[in-house]
Amino acid sequence: MINVAVIPGWGGGAWHVKNFVVALKASGFEVTDAARADIIIAHSVACQDLPKKTPAVLYVLIDPPYWPGETIIKRFLTHIRNGAPSAMRGQSFTYRIQELFWRAVYFFAKPKYTAMVLKNSSGMEFLEEIKDKNVWIIRNQNDPYCSPDIQLPISSSKRVSLITLPGEHDDYYFNPQPYIGLLPKQI
């Protein structure tokens, strides 16, 4: 069985990724911590805070915050205006309130991520720390945090692949199958 660790981003946490975790388990993966993971899935700013010691052979980075020339505030406002409402479409009012509550909790619970976002949301330096690993970067087509030009800084790396999926920044919360379907069944 393949062990997978899921590391949510800045405003996400266990509450947000619960559907993704259930779908991983239903697909035959074991969900574990990074210290035992074969595959690490990190989202957003968590891509900049990858574990140093892990047996993982594959890193799947969903929408790392890379967009030179765009401030994090502008990207956040675009996400609220465009991404968040459509991702939440079909969700109950109660769900939306819970989601906002937990997002606020995770924002305040992760001051390190706040500092990381404010310090560097336009670089890919974090890839240097995992240069000996296989890395898949997944960019959702309508992601306001991850530039469509992300292929430029990764084009020289032989171990980094770019995958583009339809969807928005937090799409894996609501629609896990396209992401899970990409994962290898054997390592």
Backbone as JSON, one array per atom type, in Angstrom:
{
  "sequence": "MINVAVIPGWGGGAWHVKNFVVALKASGFEVTDAARADIIIAHSVACQDLPKKTPAVLYVLIDPPYWPGETIIKRFLTHIRNGAPSAMRGQSFTYRIQELFWRAVYFFAKPKYTAMVLKNSSGMEFLEEIKDKNVWIIRNQNDPYCSPDIQLPISSSKRVSLITLPGEHDDYYFNPQPYIGLLPKQI",
  "N": [[0.85, -1.18, 0.0], [0.5, 2.24, -0.74], [1.78, 4.98, 0.97], [0.51, 8.14, 1.72], [0.95, 11.55, 2.36], [-0.84, 14.44, 3.23], [-0.6, 17.84, 2.96], [-2.08, 20.64, 3.87], [-2.62, 24.03, 2.7], [-2.21, 27.52, 3.57], [-4.77, 28.7, 4.48], [-6.13, 26.39, 4.94], [-6.92, 23.17, 6.31], [-7.27, 20.17, 8.3], [-10.08, 20.0, 8.33], [-10.8, 21.06, 5.83], [-9.6, 19.31, 3.98], [-10.83, 16.9, 4.35], [-12.65, 15.49, 2.65], [-10.98, 14.93, 0.52], [-9.09, 13.27, 1.75], [-10.73, 11.1, 2.47], [-11.42, 10.23, -0.1], [-8.87, 9.5, -1.04], [-8.31, 7.29, 0.63], [-10.41, 5.6, -0.14], [-9.55, 5.03, -2.66], [-7.53, 3.29, -2.24], [-5.19, 4.14, -1.01], [-2.99, 4.7, 1.75], [-3.31, 7.03, 4.27], [-1.05, 9.07, 5.86], [1.52, 10.47, 8.01], [4.1, 12.84, 7.04], [6.59, 11.77, 7.65], [6.46, 9.1, 7.1], [5.63, 8.86, 4.54], [5.22, 7.88, 1.12], [4.42, 9.39, -0.94], [4.07, 12.85, -1.06], [1.63, 15.25, -0.82], [1.21, 18.54, -1.3], [-0.3, 21.7, -0.8], [-0.68, 24.94, -2.13], [0.78, 27.47, -0.18], [1.95, 25.61, 1.47], [3.66, 24.23, -0.12], [6.0, 25.57, 0.07], [6.96, 24.8, 2.46], [8.01, 22.21, 2.84], [8.57, 18.94, 4.2], [11.77, 18.07, 5.48], [13.01, 15.62, 6.1], [12.1, 12.68, 4.89], [10.82, 9.65, 3.52], [9.65, 9.97, 1.09], [9.18, 9.65, -2.41], [7.95, 10.96, -4.35], [6.73, 14.17, -4.9], [3.8, 15.95, -4.94], [2.72, 18.91, -5.9], [0.3, 21.16, -5.45], [-0.86, 23.93, -6.99], [1.3, 25.91, -6.24], [2.23, 29.02, -4.69], [3.04, 31.11, -6.99], [3.64, 33.86, -8.75], [5.08, 36.14, -10.24], [5.21, 39.66, -9.96], [2.56, 40.04, -9.27], [0.78, 41.02, -6.49], [0.23, 39.45, -3.31], [-2.08, 40.25, -2.09], [-3.68, 41.2, -4.21], [-4.0, 38.79, -5.59], [-5.36, 37.31, -3.67], [-7.78, 38.78, -3.47], [-8.73, 38.39, -6.07], [-9.13, 35.65, -5.97], [-11.18, 35.48, -4.05], [-13.16, 36.94, -5.39], [-13.49, 35.52, -7.84], [-12.73, 32.7, -7.72], [-13.42, 31.42, -5.18], [-16.32, 31.74, -4.85], [-17.38, 30.14, -7.01], [-16.26, 27.64, -6.52], [-17.54, 27.0, -4.22], [-20.1, 26.74, -5.02], [-23.14, 25.06, -4.95], [-22.76, 24.11, -2.43], [-24.09, 23.95, 0.87], [-25.55, 26.62, 2.86], [-24.85, 26.38, 5.56], [-22.55, 24.81, 5.33], [-20.87, 26.63, 4.01], [-20.57, 28.63, 5.96], [-19.27, 27.14, 7.96], [-16.93, 26.53, 6.53], [-15.76, 29.07, 6.18], [-15.36, 29.73, 8.87], [-13.49, 27.72, 9.68], [-11.42, 28.3, 7.89], [-10.6, 30.81, 8.83], [-9.71, 30.04, 11.37], [-7.52, 28.39, 10.66], [-5.9, 30.23, 9.3], [-5.07, 31.92, 11.41], [-3.88, 30.02, 13.01], [-1.6, 29.37, 11.71], [0.83, 31.15, 11.72], [3.39, 31.08, 10.7], [3.02, 30.39, 8.01], [1.7, 32.65, 7.14], [3.74, 34.56, 7.31], [5.47, 33.43, 5.44], [4.01, 33.64, 3.05], [3.79, 36.41, 2.81], [6.46, 37.09, 2.62], [7.61, 35.65, 0.43], [6.04, 35.03, -2.32], [6.41, 34.64, -4.91], [8.45, 33.12, -5.82], [10.4, 30.16, -6.59], [12.18, 28.85, -5.02], [11.98, 26.83, -3.16], [12.01, 24.44, -4.5], [14.62, 23.71, -4.77], [15.32, 22.4, -2.45], [14.22, 19.91, -2.75], [15.37, 18.74, -4.91], [16.37, 16.25, -5.6], [14.22, 14.63, -5.77], [11.27, 13.3, -7.41], [9.02, 15.5, -8.84], [5.78, 16.69, -9.19], [4.07, 19.34, -10.42], [0.97, 20.64, -10.05], [-1.15, 22.72, -11.69], [-4.05, 24.49, -11.47], [-6.3, 25.62, -13.94], [-7.72, 28.01, -13.5], [-6.48, 29.3, -11.4], [-5.75, 31.87, -9.16], [-3.42, 32.27, -7.74], [-1.25, 30.92, -8.75], [0.74, 31.31, -11.43], [0.1, 31.07, -14.99], [2.47, 30.98, -16.29], [4.2, 29.36, -14.93], [5.67, 27.29, -15.92], [8.04, 28.35, -16.86], [10.09, 28.83, -14.74], [10.54, 26.17, -14.08], [11.33, 24.75, -16.24], [13.96, 23.96, -16.78], [14.48, 21.87, -15.1], [14.81, 18.44, -14.88], [13.44, 16.69, -13.3], [11.04, 17.71, -12.62], [7.67, 17.96, -13.36], [5.0, 19.5, -15.11], [1.56, 19.67, -14.69], [-1.56, 20.45, -15.9], [-4.77, 21.14, -14.78], [-8.35, 21.42, -15.09], [-10.14, 23.82, -13.14], [-10.03, 25.47, -9.91], [-8.22, 27.25, -7.3], [-8.69, 25.91, -4.77], [-9.8, 23.56, -5.62], [-9.27, 20.83, -5.28], [-10.32, 20.2, -2.82], [-13.06, 19.88, -3.23], [-13.33, 18.33, -5.49], [-11.83, 15.72, -5.71], [-11.05, 13.51, -7.33], [-9.77, 13.93, -9.98], [-7.15, 14.6, -9.21], [-6.33, 12.5, -7.54], [-6.55, 10.44, -9.36], [-4.3, 10.78, -10.9], [-2.23, 9.8, -9.39], [0.35, 7.4, -8.87], [-0.14, 3.86, -8.69], [1.72, 2.19, -7.8], [4.99, 2.34, -6.42]],
  "CA": [[0.0, 0.0, 0.0], [1.27, 3.47, -0.85], [1.5, 5.95, 2.03], [0.4, 9.5, 1.21], [0.75, 12.64, 3.33], [-1.5, 15.61, 2.66], [-0.23, 19.04, 3.72], [-2.9, 21.75, 3.39], [-2.0, 25.35, 2.64], [-2.35, 28.56, 4.57], [-6.11, 28.79, 5.07], [-6.75, 25.07, 4.92], [-6.49, 22.23, 7.34], [-7.92, 18.87, 8.3], [-11.5, 20.14, 7.98], [-10.93, 21.31, 4.4], [-9.14, 18.18, 3.16], [-11.45, 15.65, 4.79], [-13.19, 14.77, 1.49], [-9.82, 14.45, -0.23], [-8.53, 12.14, 2.5], [-11.67, 9.98, 2.31], [-11.27, 9.74, -1.47], [-7.58, 8.8, -1.11], [-8.47, 5.98, 1.27], [-11.31, 4.81, -0.99], [-8.77, 4.64, -3.84], [-6.54, 2.3, -1.86], [-3.99, 4.74, -0.44], [-2.92, 4.88, 3.19], [-3.0, 8.42, 4.59], [-0.12, 9.03, 6.98], [2.28, 11.71, 8.16], [5.19, 12.99, 6.07], [7.75, 10.95, 8.03], [6.28, 7.73, 6.58], [4.96, 8.97, 3.24], [5.85, 7.61, -0.17], [4.02, 10.54, -1.75], [3.63, 14.02, -0.3], [0.79, 16.18, -1.56], [1.19, 19.84, -0.61], [-1.14, 22.67, -1.49], [-0.46, 26.37, -1.96], [2.0, 27.86, 0.53], [2.58, 24.42, 2.06], [4.72, 23.83, -1.06], [7.22, 26.24, 0.51], [7.28, 24.29, 3.79], [8.04, 20.76, 2.67], [9.4, 18.27, 5.2], [13.15, 17.82, 5.08], [13.35, 14.21, 6.22], [10.97, 11.84, 4.54], [11.16, 8.67, 2.49], [8.84, 10.25, -0.11], [9.87, 9.64, -3.7], [7.19, 11.84, -5.24], [6.05, 15.33, -4.32], [2.76, 16.5, -5.78], [2.53, 20.27, -5.39], [-0.9, 21.71, -6.07], [-0.96, 25.39, -7.03], [2.22, 26.69, -5.4], [2.04, 30.46, -4.91], [4.08, 31.67, -7.86], [3.12, 34.79, -9.75], [5.88, 37.36, -10.17], [4.56, 40.9, -10.37], [1.22, 40.13, -8.7], [0.83, 41.0, -5.03], [-0.58, 38.42, -2.69], [-3.39, 40.86, -1.81], [-4.44, 41.18, -5.46], [-4.35, 37.39, -5.87], [-6.39, 36.93, -2.69], [-9.03, 39.4, -3.88], [-9.18, 37.68, -7.27], [-9.63, 34.35, -5.5], [-12.48, 35.7, -3.42], [-14.11, 37.4, -6.4], [-13.73, 34.54, -8.9], [-12.56, 31.29, -7.4], [-14.13, 30.9, -4.01], [-17.76, 31.55, -5.03], [-17.75, 29.03, -7.88], [-15.87, 26.4, -5.86], [-18.52, 26.75, -3.17], [-21.41, 26.57, -5.63], [-23.71, 23.76, -4.64], [-22.58, 23.82, -1.01], [-25.13, 24.56, 1.7], [-25.19, 27.82, 3.6], [-24.16, 25.92, 6.76], [-21.21, 24.41, 4.93], [-20.11, 27.85, 3.7], [-20.22, 29.27, 7.24], [-18.23, 26.3, 8.57], [-15.71, 26.69, 5.75], [-15.17, 30.37, 6.54], [-14.89, 29.63, 10.25], [-12.25, 26.93, 9.72], [-10.39, 29.04, 7.15], [-10.09, 31.82, 9.76], [-8.94, 29.32, 12.39], [-6.23, 27.95, 10.1], [-5.09, 31.43, 9.03], [-4.45, 32.36, 12.65], [-3.1, 28.92, 13.58], [-0.38, 29.16, 10.92], [1.53, 32.42, 11.49], [4.56, 30.81, 9.86], [2.58, 30.46, 6.61], [1.42, 34.06, 6.85], [5.04, 35.19, 7.05], [6.0, 32.89, 4.18], [3.25, 34.24, 1.93], [4.15, 37.82, 2.69], [7.88, 37.21, 2.27], [7.96, 35.12, -0.89], [4.95, 34.35, -3.01], [6.71, 34.73, -6.34], [9.67, 32.37, -6.11], [10.33, 28.7, -6.6], [13.39, 28.38, -4.34], [11.7, 25.62, -2.39], [12.31, 23.26, -5.32], [16.03, 23.36, -4.56], [15.4, 21.48, -1.31], [13.74, 18.58, -3.14], [15.88, 18.55, -6.27], [16.65, 14.84, -5.86], [12.93, 13.92, -5.77], [10.38, 13.54, -8.54], [8.05, 16.53, -8.45], [4.72, 17.05, -10.12], [3.36, 20.56, -10.06], [-0.36, 20.71, -10.64], [-1.7, 24.07, -11.73], [-5.43, 24.57, -11.93], [-6.38, 26.64, -14.98], [-8.27, 29.28, -13.01], [-5.88, 29.6, -10.1], [-5.22, 33.23, -9.11], [-2.16, 32.32, -6.99], [-0.21, 30.22, -9.51], [0.78, 31.87, -12.78], [0.19, 30.15, -16.12], [3.87, 30.96, -16.73], [5.0, 28.6, -13.97], [6.58, 26.39, -16.64], [9.33, 29.02, -17.1], [11.14, 28.53, -13.76], [10.77, 24.74, -13.88], [11.64, 24.11, -17.52], [15.31, 23.39, -16.81], [14.57, 20.73, -14.19], [14.37, 17.18, -15.49], [12.64, 15.91, -12.36], [9.8, 18.44, -12.32], [6.69, 17.92, -14.44], [3.84, 20.37, -14.92], [0.28, 19.11, -15.09], [-2.62, 21.45, -15.8], [-6.12, 20.59, -14.64], [-9.39, 22.45, -14.95], [-10.5, 24.08, -11.76], [-9.59, 26.65, -9.19], [-7.19, 27.05, -6.29], [-9.06, 24.92, -3.75], [-10.64, 22.57, -6.28], [-9.07, 19.46, -4.79], [-11.21, 19.99, -1.67], [-14.41, 19.54, -3.69], [-13.27, 17.47, -6.65], [-10.53, 15.06, -5.51], [-10.71, 12.42, -8.25], [-8.75, 14.21, -11.01], [-5.84, 14.63, -8.57], [-6.03, 11.14, -7.09], [-6.4, 9.62, -10.56], [-2.94, 10.93, -11.43], [-1.24, 9.18, -8.51], [0.74, 6.03, -9.24], [-0.62, 2.81, -7.78], [2.92, 1.52, -7.32], [6.17, 3.22, -6.39]],
  "C": [[0.89, 1.25, 0.0], [0.81, 4.45, 0.23], [1.54, 7.36, 1.44], [0.19, 10.47, 2.37], [0.14, 13.82, 2.6], [-1.19, 16.8, 3.56], [-1.03, 20.22, 3.16], [-2.15, 23.08, 3.46], [-2.39, 26.26, 3.78], [-3.71, 28.59, 5.24], [-6.84, 27.48, 5.07], [-6.18, 24.19, 6.01], [-7.28, 20.95, 7.24], [-9.39, 18.96, 7.9], [-11.67, 20.28, 6.47], [-10.59, 20.08, 3.55], [-9.82, 16.86, 3.52], [-12.01, 14.85, 3.62], [-12.06, 14.18, 0.64], [-9.22, 13.22, 0.43], [-9.43, 10.91, 2.37], [-11.52, 9.37, 0.92], [-9.93, 9.02, -1.67], [-7.71, 7.39, -0.54], [-9.35, 5.05, 0.43], [-10.6, 4.33, -2.25], [-7.63, 3.7, -3.51], [-5.24, 2.86, -1.3], [-4.11, 4.79, 1.08], [-2.55, 6.33, 3.45], [-2.21, 8.42, 5.89], [0.55, 10.39, 7.13], [3.48, 11.69, 7.2], [6.39, 12.1, 6.39], [7.66, 9.53, 7.49], [5.73, 7.71, 5.16], [5.84, 8.56, 2.07], [5.59, 8.78, -1.12], [3.59, 11.65, -0.8], [2.83, 14.92, -1.24], [0.71, 17.45, -0.74], [0.4, 20.82, -1.47], [-0.73, 24.09, -1.13], [0.83, 26.65, -1.21], [2.67, 26.69, 1.25], [3.69, 23.89, 1.15], [6.06, 24.46, -0.66], [7.69, 25.74, 1.87], [7.28, 22.76, 3.78], [8.95, 20.12, 3.71], [10.77, 17.92, 4.64], [13.5, 16.33, 5.09], [12.1, 13.37, 6.0], [11.42, 10.82, 3.5], [10.43, 8.92, 1.16], [9.7, 10.28, -1.37], [9.16, 10.54, -4.71], [6.54, 12.94, -4.43], [5.05, 15.82, -5.35], [2.39, 17.85, -5.18], [1.38, 20.91, -6.15], [-0.91, 23.23, -5.89], [-0.01, 26.11, -6.08], [2.06, 28.18, -5.69], [3.21, 31.06, -5.69], [3.4, 32.58, -8.88], [3.9, 36.09, -9.63], [5.1, 38.56, -10.69], [3.14, 41.07, -9.86], [1.33, 40.05, -7.18], [-0.08, 39.9, -4.49], [-1.98, 38.96, -2.38], [-4.26, 40.83, -3.07], [-4.89, 39.76, -5.8], [-5.45, 36.91, -4.93], [-7.75, 37.51, -3.09], [-9.6, 38.75, -5.15], [-9.76, 36.32, -6.89], [-11.01, 34.49, -4.88], [-13.53, 36.05, -4.47], [-14.46, 36.29, -7.4], [-13.76, 33.1, -8.44], [-13.46, 30.77, -6.31], [-15.63, 30.75, -4.25], [-18.11, 30.36, -5.92], [-17.35, 27.68, -7.28], [-16.91, 26.01, -4.8], [-19.92, 26.53, -3.73], [-21.92, 25.17, -5.33], [-23.55, 23.37, -3.18], [-23.67, 24.54, -0.21], [-24.62, 25.81, 2.4], [-24.42, 27.45, 4.87], [-22.73, 25.51, 6.44], [-20.34, 25.64, 4.68], [-19.68, 28.57, 4.97], [-19.12, 28.46, 7.94], [-16.89, 26.47, 7.85], [-15.0, 27.99, 6.1], [-14.62, 30.36, 7.97], [-13.55, 28.9, 10.3], [-11.12, 27.62, 8.96], [-9.77, 30.09, 8.08], [-9.24, 31.16, 10.85], [-7.56, 28.96, 11.86], [-5.33, 29.13, 9.75], [-4.34, 31.85, 10.29], [-3.58, 31.28, 13.29], [-1.76, 28.72, 12.87], [0.34, 30.48, 10.66], [2.78, 32.25, 10.63], [4.19, 30.92, 8.38], [2.25, 31.89, 6.21], [2.72, 34.77, 6.51], [5.62, 34.7, 5.72], [5.31, 33.51, 2.97], [3.65, 35.69, 1.72], [5.6, 38.01, 2.24], [8.15, 36.79, 0.83], [6.79, 34.36, -1.49], [5.17, 34.4, -4.51], [7.95, 33.94, -6.72], [9.44, 30.88, -6.06], [11.55, 28.09, -5.92], [13.18, 27.08, -3.58], [12.0, 24.35, -3.19], [13.76, 22.81, -5.14], [16.17, 22.32, -3.44], [14.95, 20.06, -1.65], [14.23, 18.2, -4.54], [16.18, 17.09, -6.61], [15.37, 13.99, -5.89], [12.22, 14.16, -7.11], [9.29, 14.49, -8.06], [7.05, 16.73, -9.58], [4.11, 18.33, -9.59], [2.05, 20.55, -10.81], [-0.83, 22.15, -10.54], [-3.12, 23.98, -12.26], [-5.57, 25.77, -12.85], [-6.85, 28.0, -14.48], [-7.72, 29.66, -11.65], [-5.3, 31.01, -10.09], [-3.89, 33.35, -8.36], [-0.98, 31.75, -7.78], [-0.29, 30.64, -10.97], [0.76, 30.79, -13.86], [1.62, 30.03, -16.65], [4.77, 30.18, -15.78], [5.97, 27.64, -14.67], [7.94, 27.03, -16.87], [10.38, 28.68, -16.04], [11.42, 27.04, -13.57], [11.25, 24.04, -15.15], [13.02, 23.48, -17.57], [15.47, 22.17, -15.91], [14.0, 19.48, -14.83], [13.45, 16.38, -14.59], [11.33, 16.57, -11.99], [8.91, 18.4, -13.55], [5.54, 18.84, -14.1], [2.6, 19.69, -15.49], [-0.76, 20.21, -14.9], [-3.96, 20.74, -15.76], [-7.13, 21.73, -14.67], [-9.67, 22.66, -13.47], [-9.86, 25.32, -11.2], [-8.66, 26.27, -8.05], [-7.51, 25.94, -5.3], [-9.87, 23.77, -4.33], [-10.46, 21.16, -5.74], [-9.88, 19.17, -3.54], [-12.53, 19.37, -2.12], [-14.42, 18.46, -4.77], [-11.96, 16.66, -6.62], [-10.11, 14.08, -6.6], [-9.71, 12.76, -9.34], [-7.32, 14.2, -10.45], [-5.41, 13.21, -8.17], [-5.81, 10.22, -8.28], [-5.03, 9.7, -11.19], [-1.91, 10.13, -10.65], [-0.91, 7.75, -8.95], [0.22, 5.04, -8.21], [0.54, 2.0, -7.22], [4.06, 2.52, -7.34], [7.39, 2.35, -6.59]]
}
